[in-house]
Amino acid sequence: MAIEAAAPSTALIQNDIVVFGLIAATLGLIFWLASGPTPFWRKFFAWVPALLLCYFVPAIYNTVGLIDGTQGAVYNPIGSRVLLPVALVLLTMTIDLKGVLKLGPRLLFVFCAGTFGLFLGAIVAFQLFKWFMPSVVAGEVWKGMAALAGSWIGGGANMVAIREVYQVDATLFGQFAVVDVAIANTWMAVLLFLAGRAASIDARSGADTSAIDEMKARLEAYEAANARIPTLTDLMVILGIGFGIVGAAHAVSAPVAAWFAAHVPNAGQYSLDSAFVWVVLLATFAGLALSFTPARRLENAGMAKVGSACLYFLIASIGMQMDFTRLAERPGLLALGVVWMAVHVLVLWGAARLVRAPLFYFAIGSQGNIGAAASAPVVAAAFHPTLAPVGGLLGTVGYATGTVIAYWLGQILRVMAGQ
């Protein structure tokens, strides 16, 4: 089924270089204001995290028509295909693998609960609307829900795969794409907001944060004892490693994905035929391998800060795709998505409470599914830059399982729809 061509952009700024410059200037202004040049801004940023503004201000640009975040090259390929894997390489190189392993099985348990919550949430939402607002789930809406499940349990590649499996109508697919962007991005904004209050939330809930606290304290002590002013050579080596590995990953990923598509049965169900999945995997594991070498000492020159800067550009490029005015175009489907997400959050919250998991586990247990490798590292980094690879690794698990789980969810919804 052919995908409908995108409508011509009517944005005031359509030059990608100008858009990129606007985003860069916006991020610079936000961080300067967050440094507290006046008492007003110190008070303002005590309540509103800078990270949240990096997400919402570009969304406002898109909503008012200043830019068109859905078109152009700022998000794809610059943000998602270049800066994201570079950030994963640089942040993974700084990782303390023993410390990550000490985070323990509770993190995996909460992540699996998040997946189950999304599976159950689709069924609950469909049944509730079938009882009370049957027009919302009439016809082939179940197909669109299956595709959306592919995105929320895996990622965009899984969503497209399910679209092809169930031959989802292009218009319906586009409507669910709006639901995906609106609800998933809003939920991501909530998680970013909560991340800035993680300490107080964990203290009130009695969560066991000892593993994360010990890891962060050890990393901060190491940085304080070994940090140095970076030289030009340090920065060039850091950038050379990051962009060099990402370039190699892109060169290798396309033929590897093509080989899997041609020789491995059902490779598409696990997204093994997606070049982007291989870029994320190769970048993550290359950085992890280098973390065991002397290259890890580049963290003393601020390697994690360079990786974090790449992530902030990615945050802005994700936010610029959101259009607040489109939230009301299909209220029924949006309401369906809200109920679906609410079930996911409740199941995840229950699982986190059961094992006294900290807010970080809750956030990554959710975003590792819904955001996958594209934005899970962003939320993880909001808690601590060195935790970003944890989000990336869990996100790749979603890529591997999203298509299969969404396919079987589609079969259940098909029966519930009587088709």
C-alpha positions in Angstrom: 0.0 0.0 0.0 1.5 3.3 -1.0 2.0 6.0 1.7 0.4 9.3 0.9 2.8 12.1 0.0 3.4 14.7 2.7 1.6 18.0 2.2 3.8 21.0 1.2 5.1 22.9 4.2 3.6 26.3 4.9 6.1 27.1 7.7 7.7 30.6 7.7 11.2 29.1 8.0 11.8 26.2 5.6 15.6 26.2 5.3 17.0 23.4 7.4 20.2 25.3 8.2 18.2 28.3 9.5 16.0 25.9 11.6 19.1 24.2 13.0 20.5 27.6 13.9 17.3 28.7 15.6 17.2 25.5 17.7 20.9 25.9 18.6 20.3 29.6 19.6 17.2 28.6 21.6 19.1 25.9 23.5 21.9 28.4 24.2 19.4 31.0 25.6 17.6 28.4 27.8 20.9 27.2 29.3 22.1 30.7 29.9 18.9 31.7 31.6 19.0 28.4 33.6 22.4 29.5 35.0 20.5 32.2 37.0 21.7 35.5 35.7 18.9 37.2 37.7 16.8 36.3 40.8 13.7 35.9 38.6 15.3 33.2 36.4 16.8 31.4 39.4 13.3 31.1 40.9 11.7 30.2 37.5 14.1 27.3 36.8 13.8 26.1 40.4 10.3 25.0 39.3 10.6 24.5 35.6 13.4 22.2 34.5 15.5 23.6 31.6 15.2 20.2 30.0 11.4 20.7 29.7 11.8 24.0 27.9 14.3 22.4 25.5 11.4 20.2 24.5 8.4 22.6 24.6 9.8 25.8 23.1 10.6 24.0 19.7 7.1 22.5 19.9 5.7 26.1 20.2 7.7 27.1 17.1 6.1 24.2 15.2 2.6 24.9 16.5 2.6 28.6 15.5 3.9 27.8 12.0 7.4 29.3 12.5 8.9 25.9 11.5 7.7 22.5 10.3 9.2 19.9 12.5 7.8 17.0 10.5 9.8 17.9 7.4 13.4 18.7 6.8 16.6 17.1 8.0 16.9 18.5 11.5 15.3 15.5 13.2 16.0 12.9 10.5 18.9 12.4 9.8 20.7 15.0 12.0 19.0 14.4 15.3 18.0 10.8 15.3 20.5 9.2 12.9 23.6 11.2 13.8 23.4 13.0 17.2 21.6 10.2 19.0 24.1 7.4 18.1 27.0 9.8 18.8 25.6 10.5 22.2 25.2 6.8 22.8 28.8 6.2 21.9 30.2 8.9 24.1 28.0 8.3 27.1 28.4 4.5 26.9 32.2 5.0 26.8 31.9 6.5 30.3 29.7 3.8 31.7 30.6 1.8 34.8 29.3 -1.6 33.7 29.7 -3.1 37.2 27.7 -0.3 38.6 24.9 -0.7 36.0 24.8 -4.5 36.7 24.3 -3.6 40.4 21.1 -1.9 39.4 19.8 -5.5 39.6 16.8 -7.4 38.3 14.2 -4.9 39.6 14.9 -2.7 36.6 14.1 -5.5 34.2 11.0 -6.5 36.2 9.6 -2.9 36.0 10.5 -2.7 32.3 8.6 -6.0 31.6 5.7 -4.7 33.6 5.6 -1.6 31.4 5.4 -3.8 28.3 2.5 -5.8 29.9 0.8 -2.6 30.9 0.8 -1.5 27.3 -0.5 -4.8 26.1 -3.3 -4.9 28.7 -4.1 -1.2 28.2 -4.9 -1.7 24.6 -7.4 -4.5 25.4 -9.0 -2.5 28.3 -9.3 0.7 26.3 -10.8 -1.1 23.3 -13.4 -2.9 25.5 -14.4 0.2 27.4 -14.9 2.2 24.2 -16.8 -0.7 22.7 -19.2 -0.5 25.6 -19.6 3.2 26.0 -18.5 4.8 22.7 -18.6 2.1 20.0 -18.2 4.5 17.1 -14.6 5.3 18.2 -13.5 1.6 17.8 -15.7 0.8 14.8 -14.4 -0.6 11.6 -10.7 -1.2 11.3 -9.6 0.9 14.2 -8.2 -2.3 15.7 -5.6 -2.3 12.9 -4.5 1.2 13.8 -4.2 0.2 17.5 -2.0 -2.8 16.6 0.3 -0.4 14.6 0.4 2.0 17.5 1.2 -0.9 19.9 4.2 -1.6 17.6 5.4 1.9 18.2 4.7 2.0 21.9 6.3 -1.4 22.6 9.1 -1.0 20.1 9.5 2.0 17.9 8.7 3.6 14.5 10.1 0.6 12.6 7.8 -1.8 14.4 4.8 0.5 13.8 5.5 0.5 10.0 6.1 -3.3 10.1 2.7 -3.8 11.7 1.1 -1.4 9.2 2.3 -3.6 6.3 1.3 -6.9 8.1 -2.3 -5.7 8.7 -2.5 -3.4 5.6 -3.6 -0.4 7.7 -5.4 2.3 5.7 -3.1 5.3 5.1 -5.6 7.8 6.6 -6.1 5.7 9.7 -2.4 5.1 10.1 -1.8 8.9 9.9 -4.5 9.5 12.6 -2.8 7.0 14.9 0.5 8.6 14.1 -0.9 11.9 15.5 -2.1 10.0 18.6 1.4 8.5 19.0 3.2 11.8 18.8 0.7 13.7 20.9 0.4 11.2 23.8 3.9 9.7 23.8 5.5 13.2 23.6 3.3 14.6 26.3 4.1 11.6 28.6 7.8 12.1 27.9 7.5 15.7 28.9 5.8 14.6 32.2 8.7 12.1 32.8 11.3 14.9 32.1 9.5 17.1 34.6 9.4 14.4 37.3 13.1 13.6 36.7 14.0 17.0 38.2 12.0 16.0 41.4 13.2 12.4 41.6 15.0 12.8 45.0 11.9 14.1 46.8 9.5 11.7 45.1 11.7 8.7 46.0 12.0 10.0 49.6 8.2 10.2 50.0 7.6 6.8 48.4 10.3 5.0 50.4 12.0 3.7 47.3 15.3 1.9 47.5 17.7 4.2 45.6 20.9 2.8 47.1 22.2 1.3 43.9 21.6 4.4 41.8 22.9 6.7 44.5 26.1 4.7 45.0 26.7 4.7 41.3 26.2 8.4 40.9 28.3 9.2 43.9 31.1 7.1 42.7 31.0 8.7 39.2 30.8 12.2 40.6 33.8 11.5 43.0 35.8 10.1 40.1 35.0 13.2 38.0 35.9 15.6 40.8 39.3 13.8 41.4 40.3 13.4 37.7 38.6 16.2 35.8 40.8 18.5 33.7 40.3 21.4 31.4 39.9 19.9 27.9 42.4 20.7 25.3 41.6 21.1 21.6 43.2 17.7 21.1 40.9 16.2 23.7 37.8 17.6 22.0 38.9 16.6 18.5 39.6 13.1 19.7 36.2 12.9 21.4 34.4 14.1 18.3 36.5 11.9 16.1 35.7 8.8 18.1 31.9 9.6 18.3 31.3 10.6 14.7 33.8 8.1 13.3 32.1 5.1 15.0 28.6 6.4 13.9 29.8 6.7 10.4 31.2 3.2 10.4 27.9 2.0 12.0 25.9 3.5 9.2 28.2 2.0 6.6 27.8 -1.5 8.1 24.1 -1.3 9.2 22.6 -1.1 5.8 24.2 -4.3 4.3 23.7 -6.1 7.6 20.0 -5.3 7.7 19.7 -6.3 4.1 21.4 -9.6 4.8 19.1 -10.4 7.7 16.1 -9.4 5.5 17.2 -11.8 2.8 18.4 -14.8 4.8 16.7 -14.8 8.2 13.1 -15.8 8.3 10.8 -13.3 10.1 13.6 -10.9 10.5 11.1 -8.0 10.1 9.2 -9.2 13.2 12.3 -8.5 15.3 13.3 -5.3 13.4 16.5 -7.0 12.3 15.9 -5.7 8.8 16.0 -2.1 10.1 19.3 -0.3 9.5 18.5 2.2 12.3 18.2 -0.7 14.8 21.7 -1.9 13.8 23.1 1.7 14.1 21.8 1.9 17.7 23.1 -1.5 18.6 26.5 -1.0 16.9 27.0 2.4 18.5 26.0 1.2 21.9 28.2 -1.9 21.9 31.2 0.0 20.3 31.0 2.5 23.2 30.7 -0.3 25.7 33.8 -2.0 24.3 35.8 1.2 24.5 34.7 1.7 28.1 37.1 -1.1 29.0 40.0 0.7 27.3 42.1 3.8 28.2 39.7 5.7 25.9 37.4 5.9 28.9 39.8 8.4 30.5 38.5 11.0 28.0 35.7 11.4 30.4 38.2 13.4 32.5 38.1 16.0 29.6 34.3 16.2 29.6 33.3 13.4 27.1 29.9 12.9 28.8 29.2 16.7 28.5 29.8 16.5 24.7 27.4 13.5 24.6 24.8 15.3 26.7 25.0 18.3 24.3 24.1 16.0 21.4 21.2 14.6 23.5 19.8 18.1 24.1 19.8 18.8 20.3 17.9 15.5 19.9 15.4 16.6 22.6 14.7 19.8 20.8 14.4 18.0 17.4 11.8 15.6 19.0 9.9 18.5 20.5 9.7 20.4 17.2 7.5 17.7 15.7 4.7 18.3 18.2 1.8 20.4 17.1 -0.5 21.4 20.0 -3.4 22.3 17.7 -3.6 18.7 16.3 -4.5 17.3 19.6 -8.2 18.0 19.1 -8.5 16.7 15.5 -9.7 13.2 16.4 -10.8 13.5 20.1 -12.2 9.9 20.2 -8.9 8.3 19.2 -7.0 10.7 21.5 -9.3 9.7 24.4 -8.7 6.0 23.5 -5.0 6.6 23.7 -5.2 8.4 27.0 -7.1 5.4 28.6 -4.6 3.1 27.1 -1.7 5.0 28.5 -3.4 5.4 31.9 -3.6 1.6 32.2 0.1 1.3 31.3 1.0 3.9 34.0 -1.1 2.2 36.6 0.4 -1.3 36.0 3.9 0.2 35.9 3.3 2.2 39.1 2.0 -1.0 40.9 5.0 -3.0 39.8 7.4 -0.2 40.9 5.7 0.0 44.3 5.8 -3.8 44.7 9.6 -3.9 44.5 10.2 -0.4 46.0 11.7 0.8 42.7 13.0 4.4 42.4 11.5 6.8 40.0 14.3 6.2 37.5 13.2 2.6 37.1 9.6 3.7 36.6 10.6 6.3 34.0 12.8 4.0 32.0 10.4 1.1 32.4 7.9 3.2 30.5 10.2 5.1 28.1 12.2 2.0 27.2 8.9 0.8 25.7 7.2 3.9 24.4 10.3 5.9 23.4 12.5 3.0 22.5 16.2 3.8 21.7 15.2 7.1 20.1 14.2 8.9 23.4 14.7 6.5 26.3 18.3 7.7 26.6 17.0 11.3 26.8 14.8 10.5 29.8 17.6 8.4 31.4 20.1 11.2 31.0 17.7 13.6 32.8 18.4 11.6 35.9 22.2 11.4 35.3 24.1 11.6 32.0 25.9 8.3 32.6 22.6 6.5 32.9 21.7 7.3 29.2 23.1 4.0 27.9 20.7 2.1 30.3 17.8 3.7 28.4 19.4 2.9 25.1 19.9 -0.8 25.9 16.3 -1.2 27.2 15.1 0.6 24.1 16.7 -2.0 21.8 14.9 -4.7 23.7 11.7 -3.0 22.7 12.8 -3.0 19.1 13.4 -6.8 19.2 10.0 -7.6 20.7 7.7 -4.9 19.6 6.5 -6.3 16.3 5.8 -9.8 17.6 3.9 -8.6 20.7 1.9 -6.0 18.6 1.1 -8.7 16.0 -0.5 -10.9 18.7 -2.2 -8.0 20.3 -3.7 -7.2 16.8 -5.1 -10.8 16.7 -6.8 -10.3 20.0 -8.3 -6.9 19.0 -9.5 -8.4 15.8 -11.5 -11.0 17.7 -12.8 -8.4 20.0 -13.9 -6.4 17.0 -15.8 -9.4 15.6 -13.8 -9.5 12.4 
